[in-house]
Amino acid sequence: MVRIENGKPLVALIREGKIKDFVLPKGKVEKGETIEQAAAREIEEEAGISDLELIRSLGALSRLNYHKNQWVTTHYFLFVTKQSVTFATDSSRDYSTEWFNPENLPKMYWAEQRKLIEDNLRFIFKLSGGD
C-alpha cells in the first residue's frame, strides 16, 4: 500500500507484537474470493487500511513458509490509499502499521518483499507524479 504525503510516496509495512522486522500484509484466499479481494482483506485485517484502490499486480513469489516445511506462493499487488490512520481489524494478533519512504526501508523479515518494493520503485513513484 502506498499513500502520497506532501507529494512523496510512503509505503505501509506491518509488524506483529514484539517482532522487530517489518513485512507486507499477506494471507490465504478464502472461499469465493479472488486473489485481489483476498489481498485487500488481508491489508485491512493486518494493516487496518480499508480505503484501497488497486493499481496493478506485482507478480507472485514463492518461498518456504515461516516453519520452513512447506513452499508457499504469495501474490502481491500495488494498492494506493488516502488513509493515514490505521487500526488492524484482526484482533487475534498485535499488528502495528508504520509508513516509510520506499527508498529508505527498515529491516524486513522477508528479503524478497524488500526486493519486490525496490524492484517496483518506478511504479510507486509514478503514483506521486514522479518519473
Residue frames relative to the residue before (quaternion, step in Angstrom):
aa qw qx qy qz dx dy dz
M 1.0000 0.0000 0.0000 0.0000 0.00 0.00 0.00
V 0.0977 -0.7750 0.6241 0.0186 3.48 -1.04 0.88
R 0.0084 -0.7473 0.6623 0.0521 3.52 -1.17 0.66
I 0.3800 -0.7163 0.5440 0.2157 3.52 -1.17 0.65
E 0.0151 0.7829 -0.6200 0.0501 3.54 -0.84 1.06
N 0.8330 -0.0516 -0.0234 0.5504 3.55 -0.67 1.15
G 0.7172 -0.4765 0.2430 0.4467 3.56 0.98 0.90
K 0.6691 0.4667 -0.2931 0.4986 3.60 1.28 0.09
P 0.4343 -0.6972 0.4968 0.2802 3.60 -0.99 0.76
L 0.1008 -0.7458 0.6554 0.0629 3.52 -1.23 0.70
V 0.2638 -0.7596 0.5796 0.1326 3.57 -1.01 0.87
A 0.3257 -0.7347 0.5639 0.1902 3.59 -0.94 0.93
L 0.0052 -0.7649 0.6437 -0.0236 3.52 -0.95 1.00
I 0.2542 -0.7741 0.5622 0.1418 3.55 -1.16 0.58
R 0.0474 -0.7400 0.6615 0.1118 3.46 -1.39 0.18
E 0.3626 -0.7442 0.5360 0.1652 3.48 -1.25 0.59
G 0.8616 -0.0195 -0.0105 0.5071 3.52 -0.86 1.05
K 0.8063 -0.2654 0.2241 0.4788 3.53 -0.93 -0.98
I 0.4110 0.6884 -0.4900 0.3423 3.60 1.27 0.15
K 0.3897 -0.7730 0.4593 0.1992 3.59 -0.67 1.09
D 0.6933 0.4919 -0.2801 0.4461 3.57 1.02 -0.77
F 0.4168 -0.7217 0.5129 0.2059 3.53 -1.18 0.74
V 0.1175 -0.7639 0.6308 0.0695 3.55 -1.33 0.42
L 0.4638 -0.5813 0.5661 0.3556 3.50 -1.42 0.03
P 0.5462 -0.5996 0.4500 0.3737 3.62 -1.02 0.62
K 0.1206 0.7754 -0.6121 0.0977 3.55 -1.11 0.73
G 0.1401 0.7946 -0.5843 0.0875 3.55 -1.23 0.29
K 0.6643 -0.5149 0.3822 0.3841 3.51 -1.32 -0.27
V 0.4877 -0.6228 0.5295 0.3064 3.52 -1.29 0.54
E 0.2787 -0.7582 0.5677 0.1584 3.55 -0.86 0.99
K 0.6845 -0.4922 0.3460 0.4116 3.55 -1.23 0.51
G 0.8149 0.2411 -0.2126 0.4822 3.53 -0.91 1.03
E 0.6193 0.5424 -0.3476 0.4488 3.61 1.26 -0.09
T 0.3851 -0.6243 0.6104 0.2989 3.51 -1.30 0.41
I 0.6339 -0.5192 0.3785 0.4306 3.59 -1.20 0.24
E 0.6159 0.5380 -0.3495 0.4573 3.60 1.10 -0.60
Q 0.6493 0.5030 -0.3103 0.4787 3.60 1.00 -0.80
A 0.6373 0.5196 -0.3241 0.4678 3.57 1.01 -0.80
A 0.6359 0.5280 -0.3309 0.4553 3.59 0.96 -0.82
A 0.6684 0.4906 -0.3015 0.4707 3.60 0.89 -0.90
R 0.6461 0.5141 -0.3223 0.4631 3.60 0.97 -0.81
E 0.6646 0.5038 -0.3044 0.4602 3.59 0.90 -0.92
I 0.6186 0.5311 -0.3396 0.4689 3.59 1.04 -0.74
E 0.6637 0.4901 -0.3085 0.4735 3.58 0.93 -0.85
E 0.6785 0.5025 -0.2977 0.4456 3.59 0.89 -0.92
E 0.7915 0.3537 -0.1663 0.4698 3.58 0.82 -1.01
A 0.7771 0.3084 -0.1681 0.5222 3.60 1.00 -0.76
G 0.4088 -0.7364 0.4578 0.2847 3.59 1.20 -0.35
I 0.5332 0.5995 -0.4151 0.4291 3.56 1.17 0.56
S 0.0712 -0.8276 0.5568 -0.0038 3.56 -0.57 1.19
D 0.6291 0.5026 -0.3297 0.4929 3.61 1.21 -0.42
L 0.2030 0.8158 -0.4999 0.2084 3.55 0.21 1.32
E 0.0895 -0.7504 0.6510 0.0711 3.53 -1.14 0.73
L 0.3634 -0.7364 0.5343 0.2004 3.56 -0.70 1.13
I 0.2071 -0.7890 0.5713 0.0906 3.56 -0.82 1.06
R 0.7700 -0.2549 0.2021 0.5490 3.58 0.79 -0.97
S 0.5240 -0.5695 0.5220 0.3585 3.53 -1.36 0.25
L 0.2372 -0.7584 0.5902 0.1420 3.55 -1.13 0.73
G 0.6388 -0.5472 0.3168 0.4384 3.56 1.29 0.20
A 0.4456 -0.6684 0.5326 0.2665 3.53 -1.37 -0.15
L 0.1350 -0.7730 0.6168 0.0613 3.53 -1.16 0.76
S 0.1950 -0.7741 0.5920 0.1106 3.57 -1.09 0.76
R 0.1275 0.7654 -0.6211 0.1098 3.53 -1.12 0.78
L 0.5981 -0.5149 0.4438 0.4245 3.54 -1.30 0.09
N 0.5305 -0.6336 0.4595 0.3256 3.57 -1.09 0.69
Y 0.7676 -0.3708 0.2630 0.4518 3.57 -1.35 0.05
H 0.7275 0.4227 -0.2322 0.4881 3.60 0.99 -0.86
K 0.3670 -0.7694 0.4451 0.2743 3.57 1.37 -0.08
N 0.5540 0.6082 -0.3970 0.4068 3.55 1.04 0.78
Q 0.7818 0.1878 -0.1139 0.5836 3.61 1.27 0.02
W 0.4068 -0.6858 0.5467 0.2556 3.55 -1.08 0.79
V 0.0594 -0.7804 0.6222 0.0198 3.56 -1.03 0.86
T 0.2159 -0.7410 0.6205 0.1391 3.54 -1.18 0.63
T 0.1069 -0.7931 0.5992 0.0225 3.54 -0.83 1.03
H 0.2551 -0.7449 0.6019 0.1336 3.55 -0.94 0.99
Y 0.1590 -0.8024 0.5727 0.0532 3.55 -0.88 1.00
F 0.1056 -0.7863 0.6084 0.0190 3.53 -1.15 0.79
L 0.3525 -0.6912 0.5860 0.2336 3.52 -1.22 0.58
F 0.0290 -0.7736 0.6322 -0.0326 3.53 -0.72 1.19
V 0.1971 -0.7404 0.6249 0.1501 3.55 -1.22 0.51
T 0.0543 -0.7940 0.6054 0.0042 3.57 -1.13 0.69
K 0.3368 -0.6919 0.5908 0.2424 3.53 -1.32 0.34
Q 0.5139 0.6705 -0.3857 0.3709 3.55 1.34 -0.18
S 0.1178 -0.8071 0.5751 0.0629 3.59 -0.81 0.95
V 0.6768 0.4289 -0.2834 0.5270 3.59 1.15 -0.56
T 0.0566 -0.8290 0.5559 -0.0239 3.56 -0.74 1.07
F 0.0142 0.7570 -0.6531 0.0164 3.53 -1.19 0.76
A 0.3726 -0.7387 0.5155 0.2229 3.58 -0.41 1.21
T 0.3408 -0.7606 0.5194 0.1887 3.57 -0.93 0.87
D 0.5888 0.5308 -0.3750 0.4806 3.61 1.26 -0.16
S 0.1582 -0.8364 0.5214 0.0594 3.56 -0.11 1.30
S 0.5329 0.6382 -0.4113 0.3735 3.61 1.24 -0.07
R 0.7573 0.2450 -0.1511 0.5862 3.58 1.29 -0.27
D 0.4475 -0.6941 0.5076 0.2456 3.54 -1.22 0.55
Y 0.0434 0.8249 -0.5580 0.0793 3.57 0.27 1.29
S 0.0324 -0.7544 0.6532 0.0562 3.53 -1.21 0.60
T 0.2549 -0.7666 0.5793 0.1085 3.54 -1.13 0.79
E 0.0025 0.7726 -0.6349 0.0065 3.54 -1.05 0.84
W 0.3611 -0.7306 0.5498 0.1834 3.54 -1.21 0.68
F 0.0593 -0.8222 0.5655 -0.0257 3.56 -0.91 0.98
N 0.5314 -0.5482 0.5347 0.3622 3.50 -1.30 0.50
P 0.4368 -0.7319 0.4455 0.2738 3.65 -0.64 0.99
E 0.6557 0.4814 -0.3211 0.4849 3.59 1.23 -0.23
N 0.7487 0.2762 -0.1782 0.5756 3.59 1.28 -0.03
L 0.0605 0.8483 -0.5186 0.0882 3.55 0.66 1.17
P 0.4839 -0.6359 0.5045 0.3268 3.58 -1.17 0.52
K 0.6892 -0.4148 0.3555 0.4761 3.56 -1.30 -0.10
M 0.1476 -0.7953 0.5858 0.0502 3.54 -0.88 1.03
Y 0.5589 -0.6369 0.4289 0.3132 3.55 -1.06 0.83
W 0.7731 0.2543 -0.1290 0.5666 3.58 0.92 -0.95
A 0.4043 -0.7462 0.4804 0.2211 3.59 -0.46 1.22
E 0.6472 0.5318 -0.3371 0.4297 3.60 0.99 -0.72
Q 0.6051 0.5381 -0.3678 0.4572 3.61 1.13 -0.46
R 0.6273 0.5161 -0.3346 0.4777 3.58 0.99 -0.78
K 0.6592 0.5044 -0.3042 0.4675 3.59 0.93 -0.92
L 0.6095 0.5518 -0.3482 0.4504 3.59 1.03 -0.75
I 0.6571 0.4859 -0.3090 0.4865 3.59 0.91 -0.85
E 0.6739 0.5028 -0.2959 0.4533 3.58 0.84 -0.97
D 0.6719 0.5013 -0.2924 0.4602 3.59 1.00 -0.81
N 0.7511 0.3726 -0.1970 0.5082 3.59 1.19 -0.44
L 0.2528 0.8011 -0.5072 0.1923 3.58 1.18 0.46
R 0.6289 0.5459 -0.3600 0.4207 3.62 0.95 -0.73
F 0.6585 0.4850 -0.3104 0.4846 3.61 1.02 -0.74
I 0.6355 0.5307 -0.3221 0.4591 3.57 1.04 -0.80
F 0.7053 0.4464 -0.2721 0.4788 3.60 0.84 -0.92
K 0.5743 0.5866 -0.3819 0.4245 3.58 1.11 -0.53
L 0.5947 0.5840 -0.3543 0.4240 3.60 1.12 -0.63
S 0.7180 0.4172 -0.2453 0.5002 3.59 1.13 -0.62
G 0.6171 -0.5617 0.3399 0.4338 3.55 1.29 0.19
G 0.5267 0.6266 -0.4081 0.4044 3.59 1.32 0.07
D 0.5204 -0.6366 0.4647 0.3286 3.57 -1.25 0.24
